[in-house]
């Protein structure tokens, strides 16, 4: 089953060290660092949401919504600087 394989693969990614320099850079500007942050942590966020009992289609929507709000926040803060 695809979702089980995705969850197993992302469990290993859950144990990766957080790259705080990437998080800090993404918080300062919308650019390559923010793109990498979203790409790097999408699967982990999805797996976290799935483990809390949401079906795949809901978990995908919630994960995408989380990163959309993150992007909007960074862009909004940039406009006010």
Buried (B, 14 or more C-beta within 10 A) or exposed (E): EEEEEBBEEBEEEEEEEEBEEBBEBBBEBBEEBBEBBBEBBBBBBBBBBBEEEBEBEEBBEBBBEBBEEBBEEBEEEEEEE
